[in-house]
Amino acid sequence: SIIQTAINRMGTNVIAAWAVCGKLDMLIWLVADSMSPALSTYNSQNLGAGKADRVVRGSLTGMAFSTGAVAVISLCLFLFPGFLGGLFVTEADRAVLSPMIIHYMRIMAPFYLFYAVAEAFSGACCGTGDTVRPMIVTLLCTCGLRVFAILAILPHFGTMDCIVWIYVAS
């Protein structure tokens, strides 16, 4: 990936810290990504059954559940990144890696709510038969923005913080 290539230039400690953040990040992805197909299925079944009135309410409820769960996990990742990250790091590496893990997670954690909402909304749209718009938004915002930012913005700053903010923004 383009982000990983940029990270690899930052040194082995940064690579290791980012890898741990990726493991912690996976907690968010598992929750948020599970709501997308659930809402897609829910909406398509209700539309097929002629109960379109349930689609909006169900979508909002699913989004609330996903956002609530992600909020709890995000809060834990914000408050306890050193402890949680330490579960994936040897005792010998904690002194070096923990400050980086804490720093990166505290930048990212507040923004996971946006991802939860986006995934739930995408699934809800797909369940109504609208699959093209969520795909285009994902391609442009996640893929396109990341590639553009890594190629155009990162060279001016050249820091891991810049990469983390690019990750958050996309």
ZAPAGU-455438 format. One line per 2 residues: for each residue x, z, y of N, C-alpha, C. Coordinates in pm, 1 decimal, decimal comma. Atoms other than C-alpha are relative to their C-alpha. Example, Ala and Ser with C-alpha at 12.3 -4.5 7.8 and 13.67 -1.06 7.14 Angstrom:
ZAPAGU-455438
89,0 0,0 -119,0 1230,0 780,0 -450,0 90,0 0,0 120,0 | -82,0 -6,0 -119,0 1367,0 714,0 -106,0 -77,0 73,0 109,0
//
This chain:
ZAPAGU-455438
83,1 0,0 -118,0 0,0 0,0 0,0 87,6 0,0 124,4 | -74,8 10,1 -124,8 106,9 -56,9 356,0 32,7 137,8 54,9
-26,0 -136,1 -47,2 70,6 309,9 446,5 112,0 62,4 -82,4 | -103,2 -60,4 84,8 280,5 417,5 147,9 137,3 -57,9 29,8
-128,2 62,3 -35,3 552,7 169,2 240,2 55,4 63,1 127,4 | -44,0 -63,8 -124,9 565,6 317,4 590,9 43,8 144,0 -25,4
-34,7 -138,8 32,1 572,0 670,8 448,7 133,2 5,9 -73,6 | -124,2 0,5 77,7 852,7 581,8 209,0 123,4 -7,7 89,0
-112,5 8,6 -94,8 1073,2 513,6 512,0 28,5 133,9 68,6 | -12,5 -128,8 -69,1 1024,9 873,4 631,4 84,6 102,0 -76,8
-83,7 -92,2 76,4 1229,1 1037,1 354,6 -75,3 67,0 -113,9 | 59,4 -54,6 122,5 1170,4 1214,6 26,5 -87,7 121,9 24,7
83,4 -117,9 -26,7 1035,3 1539,3 173,2 -136,8 -39,9 54,3 | 126,6 48,8 -54,7 770,8 1352,5 369,8 -82,7 -65,7 -110,1
71,4 63,1 112,4 682,8 1147,6 61,5 -64,9 106,8 -87,1 | 52,7 -107,3 84,6 640,5 1465,7 -142,2 -115,1 73,6 68,2
106,5 -70,2 -72,4 433,5 1640,5 126,4 -125,9 -86,2 6,3 | 115,0 90,8 -6,1 209,0 1334,1 164,5 -67,1 -11,7 -136,2
56,9 6,9 135,2 164,3 1316,1 -213,5 -86,9 122,7 -27,8 | 80,9 -121,4 17,3 41,4 1676,1 -214,7 -127,2 -10,7 84,1
118,8 19,5 -83,7 -192,4 1596,8 74,7 -97,5 -96,7 -67,5 | 85,0 93,7 73,2 -322,3 1307,2 -135,0 -77,2 68,1 -111,5
69,1 -76,2 105,2 -405,5 1547,1 -417,4 -110,8 86,6 60,4 | 102,0 -80,8 -68,0 -589,7 1775,4 -175,3 -110,0 -89,0 57,0
91,3 100,6 -53,3 -751,6 1472,5 -13,6 -99,2 -45,9 -107,0 | 84,1 46,0 110,7 -889,8 1378,5 -355,3 -123,9 88,7 -17,0
116,8 -87,9 7,0 -1120,5 1682,0 -342,4 -112,5 -54,4 88,5 | 97,5 57,5 -93,0 -1294,5 1522,7 -44,3 -54,8 -130,5 -56,6
41,5 130,9 49,9 -1302,3 1175,9 -198,8 -96,3 13,8 -117,1 | 87,3 -17,3 116,3 -1458,4 1300,2 -521,8 -142,2 35,6 41,7
132,6 -41,8 -45,5 -1745,6 1466,1 -339,2 -68,0 -111,1 78,6 | 60,9 102,1 -86,4 -1806,0 1199,4 -74,1 -28,6 -128,3 -76,8
19,4 124,8 74,6 -1761,4 906,4 -311,1 -109,6 10,4 -104,6 | 107,4 -13,5 98,7 -2010,8 1049,0 -559,4 -137,9 -15,6 64,4
129,9 10,5 -66,7 -2289,0 1051,2 -300,6 -38,8 -145,4 23,6 | 30,7 140,3 -27,2 -2262,4 679,0 -230,2 -79,6 -65,1 -113,6
81,1 60,9 106,6 -2376,5 556,8 -574,4 -128,6 77,6 -28,4 | 122,5 -78,2 20,7 -2626,2 842,3 -599,5 -108,9 -46,0 97,0
98,6 45,9 -98,7 -2798,0 733,0 -276,9 -38,4 -145,4 -22,9 | 31,2 139,1 30,8 -2773,8 369,4 -373,9 -105,2 -8,1 -110,2
94,6 -3,2 110,9 -2953,6 441,2 -700,5 -133,7 56,2 44,2 | 123,4 -65,1 -47,0 -3207,5 673,2 -537,2 -82,5 -96,8 85,2
72,7 90,3 -89,7 -3296,5 422,3 -266,4 -54,7 -121,9 -72,8 | 48,2 119,1 70,4 -3319,4 123,6 -496,7 -115,9 33,4 -93,2
110,8 -39,7 87,0 -3542,5 311,9 -740,9 -127,0 25,1 79,7 | 118,0 -26,9 -81,5 -3773,3 429,0 -465,2 -57,7 -126,5 61,4
50,7 127,0 -51,8 -3795,7 84,9 -309,9 -68,7 -79,2 -111,2 | 59,2 70,0 113,5 -3865,3 -64,7 -652,3 -133,7 58,9 -42,0
125,2 -66,9 34,8 -4139,9 191,9 -709,6 -102,5 -8,2 113,2 | 92,8 13,4 -112,5 -4298,0 102,9 -374,7 -10,7 126,6 84,8
2,4 -124,9 -76,2 -4211,5 439,8 -217,3 108,0 -1,9 108,5 | -99,1 18,2 -105,9 -4015,2 322,6 83,5 5,5 119,4 94,5
2,7 -115,7 -89,0 -4121,5 633,3 276,8 100,5 107,8 -42,5 | -94,2 -100,2 49,8 -3887,5 841,3 59,8 145,4 -37,2 28,1
-137,1 48,6 -17,2 -3580,7 631,1 140,2 71,1 70,9 115,9 | -64,1 -61,8 -116,8 -3506,0 767,8 488,4 20,7 149,2 -24,6
-10,3 -144,8 23,5 -3577,8 1128,2 394,2 104,6 29,9 -106,8 | -98,4 -19,6 106,2 -3375,4 1100,9 73,7 141,4 -29,6 46,4
-132,4 34,6 -53,0 -3086,5 933,2 254,4 53,6 110,9 89,7 | -42,2 -108,7 -89,1 -3076,2 1205,3 518,1 32,3 127,0 -78,3
-25,9 -117,1 83,3 -3096,2 1476,5 253,4 132,1 -15,7 -75,3 | -125,5 25,9 69,8 -2816,3 1318,1 51,3 119,4 9,0 92,9
-106,4 -7,4 -98,5 -2606,5 1279,7 363,0 28,1 145,1 38,4 | -16,9 -141,3 -33,8 -2666,7 1645,1 448,0 71,7 75,6 -112,5
-67,7 -64,3 112,9 -2564,1 1758,7 98,7 147,4 -37,5 -2,6 | -137,8 47,5 4,2 -2251,1 1545,6 104,4 80,9 58,4 115,1
-69,2 -51,2 -117,6 -2157,0 1649,5 456,5 21,1 150,6 -10,6 | -14,1 -144,9 17,7 -2220,8 2015,1 377,5 110,2 34,9 -98,3
-104,3 -25,8 99,5 -2004,2 2007,7 66,1 138,0 -35,2 54,3 | -127,5 41,4 -58,3 -1730,1 1817,6 246,8 41,7 97,0 110,5
-32,4 -97,1 -105,0 -1750,3 2063,6 537,6 63,5 126,2 -59,3 | -55,5 -119,3 64,9 -1686,0 2356,1 303,4 141,9 -27,5 -50,5
-133,1 34,9 50,8 -1393,3 2179,4 136,4 96,9 -21,6 116,2 | -85,3 23,5 -117,1 -1257,0 2066,7 474,2 43,6 130,7 64,1
-33,0 -130,5 -57,6 -1271,1 2421,4 603,9 107,6 68,9 -84,0 | -102,3 -57,9 88,8 -1075,8 2540,8 299,5 133,7 -71,0 17,3
-123,5 76,1 -19,1 -822,4 2262,0 347,9 63,3 29,1 135,4 | -52,5 -32,9 -132,1 -788,0 2354,9 714,1 57,3 141,7 3,2
-41,2 -140,5 -5,9 -761,2 2730,4 661,2 110,4 35,8 -99,4 | -92,4 -39,7 106,1 -558,5 2741,7 339,7 85,7 -114,7 -54,4
-76,2 112,9 53,6 -347,6 2425,0 315,8 131,9 43,2 -64,5 | -125,4 -47,2 58,5 -29,7 2620,1 244,0 -20,2 52,0 -140,8
29,2 -53,2 133,3 -183,3 2805,7 -48,4 -40,2 -111,6 -95,3 | 47,4 108,0 87,3 -365,8 2501,6 -188,4 110,3 -100,5 -29,2
-111,7 91,9 21,5 -67,4 2273,2 -139,5 107,1 61,6 -87,9 | -98,4 -69,8 81,5 155,0 2535,5 -298,3 -28,9 -6,0 -148,4
35,6 14,1 141,1 -33,1 2486,8 -623,5 65,3 -122,1 -63,1 | -58,1 125,6 47,9 131,5 2144,3 -651,8 150,4 -10,7 25,2
-139,6 3,1 -40,1 481,2 2237,0 -535,4 76,3 111,8 -70,6 | -81,9 -104,4 61,5 760,6 2424,5 -708,2 39,6 103,0 104,4
-40,9 -109,1 -89,5 874,5 2753,6 -561,6 119,6 -42,1 85,1 | -120,6 42,4 -71,6 1206,0 2596,2 -464,3 -30,5 -95,3 115,0
33,2 99,2 -102,7 1035,7 2322,9 -258,1 -100,1 50,4 104,0 | 104,5 -49,1 -91,5 770,5 2536,2 -86,0 48,3 17,9 143,0
-48,5 -27,4 -135,5 985,3 2635,6 210,7 11,1 -127,3 82,9 | -16,9 127,0 -72,0 1047,9 2273,0 301,3 -133,2 -73,7 13,5
119,5 83,5 2,1 717,1 2111,5 205,1 -122,9 65,9 62,1 | 121,5 -66,8 -49,0 457,6 2373,7 300,5 -27,0 -21,9 148,5
30,1 24,7 -142,5 500,7 2338,4 679,1 -53,5 -141,1 26,0 | 48,3 137,3 -17,7 452,1 1962,0 651,5 -142,1 -15,1 -54,0
133,3 6,8 59,3 151,8 1996,0 420,4 -102,2 64,9 92,6 | 90,0 -71,0 -92,1 -6,3 2249,2 655,5 -26,7 -85,1 123,6
14,2 81,0 -121,9 56,8 2028,1 957,9 -88,9 -121,9 -24,4 | 77,3 121,6 27,5 -82,8 1709,1 799,8 -145,1 32,9 -32,9
137,6 -33,6 38,5 -387,2 1877,1 645,9 -80,6 51,0 118,1 | 73,5 -51,4 -116,9 -477,6 2049,9 970,8 -35,4 -111,6 97,7
40,0 117,0 -79,1 -479,6 1712,8 1143,2 -118,3 -69,0 -67,7 | 99,9 80,2 70,9 -690,2 1546,1 873,5 -131,1 73,1 -27,2
118,1 -71,7 49,0 -933,6 1817,6 763,6 -123,2 -8,5 90,9 | 121,2 6,1 -84,0 -1164,2 1815,7 1069,8 -72,1 -135,2 -2,4
57,1 133,4 -6,5 -1225,2 1443,2 1033,6 -62,3 -48,0 -130,4 | 58,5 40,3 127,6 -1336,7 1433,6 669,8 -152,0 -11,9 7,1
145,8 9,0 -14,3 -1695,9 1482,1 784,0 -43,6 -143,0 30,8 | 32,6 139,0 -31,8 -1694,7 1131,1 926,8 1,9 -86,1 -125,7
-8,2 75,4 124,2 -1589,7 996,9 589,0 -122,3 27,0 -87,5 | 116,9 -35,5 80,9 -1870,7 1185,2 414,3 -124,8 -72,1 50,3
115,3 68,1 -58,3 -2129,6 1042,9 652,7 8,6 -150,1 -26,9 | -16,9 144,3 20,9 -1987,2 690,9 623,2 -28,2 -39,4 -144,7
23,1 30,9 141,0 -1989,7 698,2 242,5 -147,1 12,8 -36,5 | 142,3 -18,8 28,6 -2343,3 835,1 225,5 -81,5 -113,6 61,7
71,5 108,0 -67,9 -2465,5 578,4 478,4 22,1 -133,1 -72,1 | -30,9 123,2 73,0 -2290,4 298,2 290,2 -81,8 -9,0 -128,7
77,7 -1,2 123,7 -2454,7 399,0 -36,9 -147,9 -18,8 25,7 | 141,3 13,3 -34,8 -2792,9 431,9 129,5 -33,5 -145,0 34,3
21,6 141,1 -35,2 -2759,9 80,7 275,4 3,1 -89,1 -123,2 | -11,1 82,5 120,9 -2650,0 -67,0 -55,2 -125,1 12,6 -86,4
121,9 -21,6 78,3 -2955,6 85,0 -222,8 -120,2 -73,9 54,1 | 109,8 77,2 -58,8 -3179,6 -105,6 15,6 25,5 -149,9 -11,4
-33,2 140,6 17,1 -3010,9 -432,5 -76,5 97,5 -52,9 102,9 | -92,7 41,7 -104,7 -2784,7 -445,4 227,8 141,9 37,6 -42,1
-134,9 -29,3 48,5 -2442,3 -469,3 67,5 109,1 -65,5 83,2 | -100,8 74,1 -75,2 -2268,0 -710,6 301,7 51,2 80,2 119,3
-44,3 -75,5 -117,9 -2262,3 -495,1 616,3 91,4 118,0 -35,1 | -94,1 -108,1 34,9 -2111,0 -185,9 446,6 136,1 -52,9 -45,8
-126,5 58,4 44,9 -1848,7 -409,8 284,5 83,1 -46,0 119,6 | -72,0 49,0 -118,0 -1757,1 -571,2 617,0 55,2 116,6 81,6
-45,4 -117,1 -75,2 -1736,4 -234,0 793,2 119,7 64,7 -69,7 | -111,6 -58,8 74,9 -1512,2 -96,8 517,1 124,9 -86,2 11,7
-115,8 89,2 -9,9 -1287,0 -402,0 521,4 63,1 2,6 139,0 | -53,0 1,5 -136,1 -1254,4 -405,5 899,1 56,8 134,9 41,7
-40,4 -131,4 -50,0 -1234,1 -34,0 968,8 109,0 64,0 -84,9 | -98,3 -66,7 85,0 -1046,3 99,1 669,9 121,8 -88,8 -22,1
-113,3 87,6 33,6 -833,2 -193,5 560,2 61,3 -64,5 124,0 | -50,5 72,5 -116,0 -802,5 -398,7 877,2 64,0 89,4 103,8
-53,9 -90,9 -101,5 -750,8 -109,7 1116,1 131,3 61,9 -46,1 | -124,6 -58,2 51,0 -487,4 49,4 891,7 114,2 -99,5 6,8
-106,2 101,5 -0,2 -290,7 -270,3 852,1 43,2 -30,5 143,0 | -31,6 28,0 -139,6 -311,3 -350,4 1222,5 80,1 113,4 62,2
-66,0 -114,6 -62,5 -211,9 0,6 1327,8 141,1 22,2 -54,8 | -133,7 -16,7 58,7 78,6 23,7 1083,8 95,6 -106,2 54,5
-85,4 109,0 -47,9 210,1 -312,9 1201,5 19,8 1,6 151,8 | -7,2 10,2 -145,9 134,8 -281,5 1574,7 30,7 131,6 71,3
-15,1 -127,5 -70,6 131,8 88,9 1664,8 117,3 81,8 -53,2 | -105,7 -82,5 59,3 366,7 260,8 1419,9 140,0 -34,6 48,4
-135,9 29,9 -47,7 676,7 68,1 1533,7 34,4 63,8 134,9 | -25,5 -59,6 -131,5 635,6 220,3 1882,1 24,5 150,4 -8,7
-13,1 -144,8 12,9 620,9 579,5 1755,3 91,8 38,2 -115,9 | -88,6 -20,5 113,6 783,4 573,2 1412,2 -0,9 138,0 -61,0
5,2 -136,4 53,7 668,2 920,9 1313,1 -106,7 11,8 -108,2 | 101,2 -27,0 101,5 474,4 1062,1 1023,4 -130,8 42,3 65,9
123,3 -36,5 -71,3 228,1 1211,0 1271,1 -79,9 -124,3 37,1 | 67,6 125,3 -33,8 149,0 856,4 1383,4 -71,6 -55,1 -123,1
62,2 48,4 123,1 80,6 757,1 1022,5 -122,5 83,4 -35,4 | 114,2 -87,9 30,3 -145,5 1059,3 971,5 -116,9 -32,7 91,9
108,6 34,3 -92,8 -342,4 971,4 1284,3 -59,8 -137,8 -30,7 | 51,3 130,9 41,2 -371,2 609,3 1169,0 -93,2 17,4 -120,3
80,6 -28,5 118,4 -502,6 737,4 836,3 -134,8 60,5 40,5 | 122,4 -65,7 -48,0 -755,0 959,4 1015,7 -90,2 -99,6 72,8
78,8 94,1 -79,9 -866,0 686,1 1254,9 -66,7 -106,6 -85,4 | 55,8 105,1 82,9 -927,1 439,6 976,3 -91,1 56,6 -106,9
//
